[in-house]
Amino acid sequence: MRKSYTFMVVMVLFTVAFFAFSSVSFAQPSEKEFIIFHYWTAGGEKEAINALFEMYQERNPEVKIVENPVAGGGGETMLAVLMSNLAAGIPPDTFQDHQGNQQKDYIDAGYLDIVDDIWIEANFEERINPMWTKTLKFSDHVYSVPINAHRTNWLWYNKKVLDEVGIKAPETYDELLEACQKIKEAKPEISPLALGSREKVWVTYLYDMVLLTTGGPDFYEKANTGRIDFLNDPTFRQAMERFAALIPYIYPWHATKSWDEAAALLKTGESAMYWMGDWVLGYYLSIGMEPEVDFSATAIPSDVWMGHADTFAFPSGVPNPNNARDWMRMCTTPEAQEAFNLIKGSVTIVNDVPPDVYPDPYRQRSANDLGTLRAVCDGYHGGMMTPAFASEIMDILTRFLVDEEVDAAIEDIARAAERTQLAEDCSWFWEE
Ligand code: GAL
């Protein structure tokens, strides 16, 4: 009796010890890191992501943030590194992404996981303009959390130069062209329009502008998703002619400049105006330029809000899923959105942060307009066009800047749209 009792006690102790030991040796390693890929390395954008890091670090003091920033805004370099890491199955915990076709390509390749629960928990869909859901939700699922809304139909200008030439800020394409002509006449040493095409992506922003101001928002959406007959559409030809008319007024050494270096041409007075998204505002504020004194901005056309969202995507098989999910949860809060956007130049994508938190008129206007005007997404960063078509059109437009050949550009674009099956690959955009 006594013997079997001792045997049972030994067995129980052994079993307890075994499980205690196995739970130690087989436990998941604790998540010590949070690995993020982003390309916010220029003035303004760097400080903005740092504000989020600070907030995250307060929530998770024990976690080490590992960032892999790659210099050069617009992200062409980072995207190449990211793609090879995703393909090799070594994803970061999150990465800076956009929406629409830019995100869909990753989803179709099986690189992203669903984060519906994070959106539901934060009541996120009710807090954003429905137009965003169209390009962030795929087959009824979401794979990222957006942190902002960048307006891109802004024309930034050097106030002093425009005042000296005696012109008011243009509000239409025709007024823009006229302003270019007058500036060139009055101040031949200045380039009326700044541009930095060292990263070709910025040329697509001018393309978006002529599509939108020539054909209006419906035409714009159709053209960027391949639903027009590029070769024969008279509105498309007119848009390309209007693009060509601007080329002689563009800063001639644009191929040597990044977007922020081109922005600086307004500070030095080498250029008068700059067609660019409001990350430029973050940059101007970071270099101490004063709104309404050193620079100002005008929206063209004034009755449309065009732009895109920066998002944090959730890759499949991330090394630190809890840390990644906590980052995304944090980004749904009004506090994180406000802290980021006050520095970034954009506005919060959530509508529960009032427009009057912004100290300058541009963001107050952007936040108000986003809630009231017709809104469209950018062709490239807004993911209206596919990355395959975008890569071709970037080359075509960069050539166009040099040869100004409207017919050749139209033919090349039509061929690229066909070759890359633009209309077919964008059909999801038109599904109800
Ligand atoms: C865009 C991005 C912005 C801004 C810009 C320049 O793609 O959405 O957040 O940073 O590039 O780097």
Boltz pocket constraint, residues with backbone or C-beta under 6 A from the ligand:
constraints:
  - pocket:
      binder: B
      contacts: [[A, 39], [A, 40], [A, 45], [A, 72], [A, 73], [A, 74], [A, 75], [A, 150], [A, 259], [A, 279], [A, 309], [A, 310], [A, 381]]
      max_distance: 6.0
